[in-house]
Amino acid sequence: MKRTIYKNLLQWKNSERRKPLVLRGARQVGKTFILKEFGSSEYERTAHFDFEEDPDLDDIFSGKIVPSEIIKNLSRLQGWTINPESHLIVFDEIQASNHALNALKYFQEKAPDYHIAAAGSLLGVKLSRAKSFPVGKVNFLDLYPMTLMEFLDACGKSGLREMIEEKTQPIPFAAPFHKELINMLREYMYTGGMPEAVNYYCQSGDLQGVREIQKEIINSFILDFSKHAPNSDIPKISLIWDSVPTQLARENKKFMFSAIKKSARAREYENAIEWLTNAGLILKSYCVSNAKRPLKGYMNREAFKVFMLDVGILSAMAGIPAEKVVRGDSLFNEYQGAFTENYVAQQLKAMKTADLFYWKSEGKKAELDFLCEIGATVQPLEVKAGINPRSKSLKSYETQYSPPVLSRTNLLNLKQDGKVCNYPLYAISLFPELGMLQSA
C-alpha cells in the first residue's frame, strides 16, 4: 500500500544531515511494513532485526559500544556482509532494547555512512530511560493511521486523490465526483485507517470482516495496557479508554473526569491520560480563549477534548452497525457529530502534523472546533456533520479577530463565499492553503 510518508523517507535517505532514523507511531499503524517496502525498493538489501521477536539481540549492544563490531555481529546473524550506503539496517521494536536505542548515538558519531532506520512505538520511545536516548543524534518521523487520501489509493481510486490534490481554485467538484467522494468518505468513516483493516476492505469489501479486525486491534491495545503500564494505572487507563466514545457523544465534548465515575478527580487520572497520549492511542485538543500565537501559551491544560487515534477504531468501540455506511448521511451525525470531528482531528494530525486546539469565547457563548498553527498563522476551522453552512461561532470569531480567511468543512461542495472557504470533508487536505491562496 502506498503511504505518503514514503517521500519523507526518500528525503531522509538523500539528506546531507542524515542521522539514524526513528520512525515513531502507535501499534499497528504500519511502521514495519513501510520500512521493509522502502528497503526493498531503495536499497540492494535490507537487514531486519526485531528486538521483541528476538530479545537476545540486546546482548550485541551491551557493554562497550563499537559500531564496527556491532555491524560485524549483525552481519554474522544475517549471513551476509552489511555494507554502508547500499544496505538498509532496520531495528524493529527498538523500544524493547535501551542498549540499541543508545547505540544510535555512536552510529551517528562514528559510523554515519550506515543507513539505519529504527521503528518504535511512541510509548516505548517516550518512556525509554533518559540515559539511553540519543538526544540530538537521530532524525524523527511520525507515522499515523492511513488518511483518507491514502485510503483512496488503497481502494484503487488514485484518480480521485489526484483530482483533489490538483485543485488550485475553490471551484466545486463535478457532481458525479462529489457524490462518489462522499460515498468513499462514508466507507472510510467506518473502516478507518488501520492498514490491516484498510487492506482487507479494499480487497474484499466485507464490512463485517473489517469490524472483526478492528476488534482484534482494540484487544491488542488493551493487552498493551497490562504489558507496559504501571500496575496502579491499568484500571484508570482502561476506564478512560472505554469512556472516550461516551465523552464524544456529549453535546459539550470537553473531557469530563466525572463522566468516568462520579468520584473521579483530574489529579488521580493525569498519568493515565498521558499514558494513552504517549502511546498514540488518543489525540488531545486543548481549549484556548485567545487565538494568538503561540497557541500553547494560551491553552487551558484543564480543558481539553479527547479523540481516538482512528475513526474506524471509534466506530468499532461505539458499535456502529455496517448498515450505517449505506444509509444516507446518518453516520456523519452519529454521537452529536463526534465521528466527523474525530475524522477531522485525525486528518489534521496526520497530514499537517498540527497540534490541536479549539476556541471558546471568553463568555463561552461561542465555540470553534479547531484552531491550527500553520506556518506563521492561526487558522480557524468550523466542522459541520451535515450540509448546514450557517455558523454563529465562525461569525463570532471573525468579529473578534478579523482573520483574512475563514474556513469551514462539511458535506457541501468546495466553494469560496467572500472570505469563507468551504471545504468538503473529503477535501480537508486542502485546508488551509487553498483558502489562503485566495486571500493573498
N, C-alpha and C positions, 0 to 999 in steps of 0.2 A: 504493500500500500504506500502511496506517495504521502510523504509528510513534509510540511512547509519548512520544518527545521533543517531539512537536508541542505538547503543553500547556506545556512549558518555553519553547518559542519564543513562545507567546502571552503568557506571564508576562513574558518579556523585552520584548516589544513594548509592554506596558502599564505597565512598571515606571517609577517616578519616578526611579530611579537607572540608567536605561538608558544604556549606552555602546555603542560599536561592538562587535559580537559576533564572537568567533572560535569557529567550530564545528570541533572537532578530532576526528580519527578516523583509523583505518588506511585504506589504499587500499580502495576499492570497498565500503565499508560503507553508502553511500547518502547522503553529505553533500550532494552537488549536487541529487539528487532531492528531498530533504526541503525544502531551501531554495527550490527552484522551486515546489514544491507549496504551501509556506507563503506565498510571494509571490503566487501565483495566487489563493489563497483569501482572504487577509487584506489585500491592498493593491490599489489600482487598476491598477498596473503594476509590473513588475519589470525593472530594468536589470541585465543579467547580463554580467559581464566575466571572461574566463578567461585568466589570466596564463601558463599553459602553452601554451594554444592560440594565443595572440597575445602573444609576448614583447615586441613593440613597445609594448604598453600601459605598460610600465615607464617609458618616456620621459615620460609625462604626470605622473609622480610624482617625477621627478628635479629637481634644483635647489631653489629656494626653494618651500616647501610652503604654498600659499594655497588652502584648501578651496574658496572660491568660484570660483576659476579652474579648479580641477580639475573641479568639478561642471559648469562651462560646457563644458569639453572633452569630458567624458564624455557630456554631452547631445548634443553635435555628433556624436559617434560613434553614438549611438543613433538620432539623427534626430528626437528629441522632448525636451522640457524635463523634466528630473528635478526633481520637487518634494519638499520635506520633508514628513514625516508620511504623505502619501498614496502615496508610491512606496517600494519596497524596492530598495536597491542591494546586489547580490551580487558580491563579489570572490572568484572561484573560483580554487583552487590558489594562494592568496596567498603560500605559502611560496616561490614562484618569483620574487617581487619584494620584496626587502628595503625598497625605497623605498615601496611601497604599504603594507607592514606598518607601517613607521614613520609613515606619514601618518595612520593611525588615531588616533594621539595628538592630532593637530591637529584632526581632525574632532570628537573628544570635547571639546576645549577651545574651538574657535571656531565649530563648526557642529553643535551637539548635536541640532538638530531633524531632521537627516537620519538615516534608519534604514538602517544599514549592517551587513550580515552577511557575514563572510568565512569561506570554507571552506578548511581547510588540513590537509595530512597531519600527523599527530603528529610525525613525524620532521622534516619541514621547519620546523615552528614551533619545535620544541625546539632545532634546530641553527642557527636564524637568528642573525645577528651580534648581539652584545649591544646595540650602539648602535641597532639597527634595531627592537628590540622595544619596544612601547609599554607598559612596566610600569605597572600601576595604571590604565591608561586604557582597558581593554577588559573586557568580560564574556566568560566562557568557558562553553561547553557541550561535553560529550564524547558522541560517537556510537559505538556498538559494533555488532557484528553483531546481527541480529534475535534477540530472545529467543523462548522457546517461546510466551509469551503473544502476541507479535506474529505468530508462525508460525500460531497458531490463527486469528487474524483473517484472515491472508492466504489460508488454506485454507477460508474460509467457515465457520469453527467459532467465531464470536464468542460464541455462547451458552455454549460450554464455558468460554471465558475468563471470562465474566461469572459463571458458577456458581462458579468458583474464587475470584474476587476478592470475591464477596459473602459468603464464609464468615466468620462471627464466632465460631463454636464449633467445637471439634475433633470434629465429628460426621462419621462416614465418608460418603463419596460413595456414591450408589446404585450397585449392582454394574454395571449397563449402562454408566453414565458412567465408572466406574473403568476398565473394560476398554477403552472407546473412547479414553480419555485415555492409557492405556498404549500403545495402537497408535499414537496421534499422536506420543507421545514417541519411540517406536521410529523412526518416519519422520523426525522431527527430528534424531535422533542420526546419521542417515545424511546427511540433506540439509544440516543446519547452518543458519546464519543469514545467510549472504551473500545480499543481496537478489536478485541475478540468479538464483542457484540456487533460492531460495525461490519467486520469481515463476514460473520455468519449471516447477517441480514442481507448484505449485498449479494451473497451467493445463493441464498435460499428464499428470501422474502418471508421467512417464518417468524412472525412476531412473538409467538409463544416460546419458541426456542431462544429468542433474544432475551425474554424475561428470565428463563432458567439460567442463562449465562450471567445475567446481572445479579441474580440471587447468589450465585456461586462467588462472584466477585465481592459482593457485600459480606458474605461469610468469611472470605479471606481477610477482609479488612478487620472484621471483628476478632478473628484469631490473632491478628497483629496486636490488638489491644492487650491480650494476655501475654503475648510473647515479648513485647517491647516496653510496655508502660509500667510504671511503678505500681506495685500491688494495691497501694492505698488509693490510687487514682482510677483504677479499672472500672469500678461501679459508676463513678462520676462521668467518665468518658462515655460509657455505654448509655447513660441517661441523656447526656447532651446529644449524642449521635442519633438516638432514637427520637429525640424531640424536634429535630430540625424540620421535618415536614409539617408538624403541628404548629411550630413557630411561624413558618411561612404562610400557613393557612389563615393566620390572623390578619385582620384589616390593617392594623398597625404592626408591621413586620419587625419592628425593633425587638431584638432578642431579650426575652424576659426570663430571668432565672426562676422566678416564682412559677413559671409555666412548667418547669421540670418537676418541682414539687413545692408545696406551699412554704416550707421552711427553708428553701434553698437561698443562700446568700452568695453574692458575686465572689467574695474573697475565698470561699470554700471551693469554687469551681474554676478559678482562674487558670490553674495548672492544667486542668482537663481541657479547657478551651484551647490553650496554647499547644497542647499535645496534638490535638486534631488539626490545628492550623499548620504546625510544623510538619505533620505527616502529609500535608497537601490534600487532606480529605474534606476540608471546609474552606470557604473563602469568606473573609470578613470585610464588611463595608462600614466605615466609621461615619458618624454624623458630624457635620460641620455647620456652624451657624454663620460663618464668614467665608465667602467664596474668594479668598485671596491666596496667592502663592506665598510660601508653600502650604498646601492644604494640611499637611501633617501638623503644622504649627497651630492650627485652629480646630483640630479634631477633638471630639469628646470621647475619651477612651472608655467611658462607661456607657456610651450609647452606640450600639452597632447592630447591624443585621448579619445573619449567618446564612450563607448559601452552600449548597452541595458542590463538590468539585465537578459534578457531571449531572446534567438534567435528566439523562436516562436512569442514573442511579436514584435520583429523586423520584422519578416516576415509578420505579420498582418498589422503593420503600413506601410510597404512598398508595401502592396497589392500584394504580390507574389501569383499567382494562384495555386490551388491544383494540376494542371496538371504538374507543375514542379517536383513534388515528383516522378512521374513515367516516366519522360522524361530524361533518361540518367543522366549525372552528371552536368547538367547546373545549378542546384540550388546552387552548391558549388561555382560557378564562378560569381553568381549574385553580382552586386554592387562592381565590382573590387575585388571579393573575400572577401568582408566585412562580409558576413554571416559566412564564415569559420573562420575568425579571431574572430568574436564575439562569436562563439561557443567555440573556444579555451579559450578565456578570461573567459567565464562563467564557464568552467570546472576547470580551474586553480584556480579560486577564491573559488569555492565550495569544491573542492577535496583537494587542497593544502593550502587553506587559504592564498594564496600568494598575497602580494602586487604586482601590475602590473607595469612594466616598459618596455620601448623599447629603443633600442640603435641606435644612429646616430653617424657616424664617425665625427671627427672634421671638415673635409672638406665637410660633408654632402653628400658624394658620395655613402655611404653605409648605409643601414638601416636594422636592425634586429627586427623582430616583437615583441619578448618578451625576457625580462631578468627577472629571478626569483631568489630570495634568498631562497635557500632550505638548511636548516641547516647552515653550515658554508661556503657554496659555492655559487657562482653566476653561474646560469645555463642559457646558451643561447638557444633560440628556434626559428627556422625558420618555418613559416607556409606557405604552398602552397595549393591552392584550387584544383589543378589537380594532374597530375602524372609526372610532370617535376621536377626531383630532383636537377637540377643544381641551384646553389645559389652563386652569386658573393658576397653577403653580408656576408654569413657564412664564406666564404674564407677570406674576409677582416677582419672579427672578429678574425679568427684563427691566421692570420698573426700578428695582434696587441697584442693578449692576450695569445696565445698558451694554451688554456684550455685542460685538459686531455680528455675531451669528448665534442663532438658537437652533437646537436640534431635538427632534423627537423621532421615535421609531414605533411602528405599529403595523397593521396588516394592509394599510393603504400603499399605493404605488409611490415610486420615487417622485418627488415634487419639490420645487422651491416656491415658497409663498412669502414674498418680502424677505425678511431676514431669517425666516424659519425654513430649515431644510428638513423635509420629511423623508426618513429612510425606511423602506420596507424592512421588516425584521430579518428577512433573509439576506439583506444587503448591509447589515450593520458593520461589516468590514470596511465600508466606505466612510464611516464616521471617524473623525470629524473632517477629514481632509477635503472631501468634496464640497461641503458647505463653506469651508474656509477659503477655497479657491474662488467661490462666487462673491465672497465679501471683500476680497483683496482689491 
